[in-house]
Amino acid sequence: MDFHVFDTYVKAKDGRTMHFDVVTDKKETEKAIAYAKEWLKTIGEENSTVTTNECRFCHT
């Protein structure tokens, strides 16, 4: 099974840039963005912008 890593940079409420990776089982950017948004909600950053500009495929 392959795993796909999406390199993600998002602006936090306090103006800092958060860097994290999203790992998926399919190379689908929309799925990675959905996972990123879901995680951001859990840390209180649900208003952060996550698009293909912030979440990009990195490697498999």
Contacts in CASP RR format, 6 or more apart in sequence:
PFRMAT RR
TARGET T0000
AUTHOR 0000-0000-0000
METHOD contacts of the structure
MODEL  1
MDFHVFDTYVKAKDGRTMHFDVVTDKKETEKAIAYAKEWLKTIGEENSTV
TTNECRFCHT
1 25 0 8 1.000
2 25 0 8 1.000
2 27 0 8 1.000
2 60 0 8 1.000
3 23 0 8 1.000
3 24 0 8 1.000
3 25 0 8 1.000
3 60 0 8 1.000
4 23 0 8 1.000
4 24 0 8 1.000
4 25 0 8 1.000
4 26 0 8 1.000
4 27 0 8 1.000
4 32 0 8 1.000
4 57 0 8 1.000
4 59 0 8 1.000
4 60 0 8 1.000
5 21 0 8 1.000
5 22 0 8 1.000
5 23 0 8 1.000
5 57 0 8 1.000
5 58 0 8 1.000
5 59 0 8 1.000
5 60 0 8 1.000
6 21 0 8 1.000
6 22 0 8 1.000
6 23 0 8 1.000
6 24 0 8 1.000
6 29 0 8 1.000
6 32 0 8 1.000
6 36 0 8 1.000
6 55 0 8 1.000
6 56 0 8 1.000
6 57 0 8 1.000
6 58 0 8 1.000
7 19 0 8 1.000
7 21 0 8 1.000
7 55 0 8 1.000
7 56 0 8 1.000
7 57 0 8 1.000
7 58 0 8 1.000
8 19 0 8 1.000
8 20 0 8 1.000
8 21 0 8 1.000
8 22 0 8 1.000
8 32 0 8 1.000
8 36 0 8 1.000
8 50 0 8 1.000
8 54 0 8 1.000
8 55 0 8 1.000
8 56 0 8 1.000
9 17 0 8 1.000
9 18 0 8 1.000
9 19 0 8 1.000
9 54 0 8 1.000
10 17 0 8 1.000
10 18 0 8 1.000
10 20 0 8 1.000
10 36 0 8 1.000
10 40 0 8 1.000
10 45 0 8 1.000
10 48 0 8 1.000
10 49 0 8 1.000
10 50 0 8 1.000
10 54 0 8 1.000
11 17 0 8 1.000
11 18 0 8 1.000
11 48 0 8 1.000
11 49 0 8 1.000
12 18 0 8 1.000
12 45 0 8 1.000
12 48 0 8 1.000
13 45 0 8 1.000
13 47 0 8 1.000
13 48 0 8 1.000
18 45 0 8 1.000
18 48 0 8 1.000
20 36 0 8 1.000
20 39 0 8 1.000
21 58 0 8 1.000
22 32 0 8 1.000
22 35 0 8 1.000
22 36 0 8 1.000
22 39 0 8 1.000
22 55 0 8 1.000
24 31 0 8 1.000
24 32 0 8 1.000
24 35 0 8 1.000
27 57 0 8 1.000
27 60 0 8 1.000
29 52 0 8 1.000
29 55 0 8 1.000
29 56 0 8 1.000
29 57 0 8 1.000
32 55 0 8 1.000
32 57 0 8 1.000
33 50 0 8 1.000
33 51 0 8 1.000
33 52 0 8 1.000
33 55 0 8 1.000
36 50 0 8 1.000
36 54 0 8 1.000
36 55 0 8 1.000
37 46 0 8 1.000
37 50 0 8 1.000
40 46 0 8 1.000
40 48 0 8 1.000
40 50 0 8 1.000
END
